[in-house]
Amino acid sequence: MKAKPIKIAAAVIPLSLIILILISAFTDFKAQMHVLGGSGGMRPREPNTLQEPNGQNANNNINIYNSSFINPLTGTSTMHDISWNRPVAVSISNQRAALPSNAINGISQADIVYEVLVEGGITRFVALYQDFSNVGVVGSIRSARHYIVEIAEAHDALFIHAGGSPLGFEEIENRGITNFDGVTGRRGQIFKRDVNRVPGHTVLNYHALTTSGASFIQWLPTYGLRLEHNNNYLHTLFFSDNPIPNGDRAHNVVARFSSGKSSTFTYNESQNIYYMSQFGSQLTDANNGNSVAFTNLLILETHVADLVGHGSGAGRQDMSTVGSGSGYFISGGRYIRINWFRADKSSQFIYACENGNIIDLGRGKTYVGFVPLNTTTTIN
């Protein structure tokens, strides 16, 4: 695995704080040093606008095809420069009763998919798209939780949701999150209800809210929003073609979230990807029937507990996305133990080997599962 060591100096302040400071500083340095064609996707800052999938500038129709551009969330080449676009984060239902044939619209096109525990032992997805313009229908869209909002903020993302918990709404307002809410109607023109999505379901309207890339692109220019990262933004994900050649074998992975919810990943060696299954079958995309698969799996252990006090109704959960923890990085049929770090809510997630080296991901899509500390991840 290609990674540069971090030298940890002795000091009187807590070791965990030293690690966070040094990793943050090293990551900034590494991002600044990466150039086009290296293991990361960083380029010097230059003017950019939200791009359409036909390779034309959305504002002036100038052709900007260039296969040397890099998607900063996947490390793969793109036909136009999307590296400075703010990505789109969507809160998506993963409740079994609301998933026709274990299928979710638009999930296979996400660059990164987070899975987190919510109330009742079920999970919810946060799907992240660097280029949302060519994505079809996405949904069903569900409500925000405060830690889901924190994940969106980690990527400086435009956040799409349908309502939220009291703490979720507080996080949105207090942190100044750019959001689109299909329940309150905030920038609600991008939403549509699919009344045929789950015929006869008792909560049909509750699980039928969707959006689409076409609708989003149509209405986005009318809102007067910041569509690019700020000039000082640095992407903190780095990529290589063979990230963990010396890791232990990992052909089947089970990430457990609760007694009733696990996610299983099976490695396809010829394709070098992991197919995801849940509820006894492969997860698919309702738009195209494609099975959902990832190049990288990050299983991150964190504190998850029943929420106490304000906003604790309906068995809602609390989950730590700031600080540090342990976990697993799985790619290319192999795995290693890692540590994850996040300095504060304005910071991105940092992933490092146990020896302190910043990891490189494999080029492609990534799954990130935040599992409770009291669960066990099985890797065979």
Secondary structure, 3 states (H helix, E strand, C coil): CCCCCCCCCCCCCCHHHHHHHHHHHHHHHHHHHCCCCCCECCCCCCCCCCECCCCEECCCCCECCCCCEECCCCCCEECCCCCCECCEEEEEECCHHHCHHHEEECHHHCCEEEEEECHHHCEEEEEEECCCCCCCEEECECCECHHHHHHHHHCCCEEEECCECHHHHHHHHHHCCCEEECCCCECHHHCEECCCCCCCCCCCHHHCEEEEHHHHHHHHHHCCCCCECCCCCCCCCEEECCCCCCCEECCEEEEEEECCEEEEEEEECCCCEEEEEECCEECEECCCCCECEECEEEEEEECEEECCCCCCHHHCEEECCCEEEEEEEEECCEEEEEEEEECCCCCCCEEEECCCCECCEECCCEEEEEEECCCCCEEC
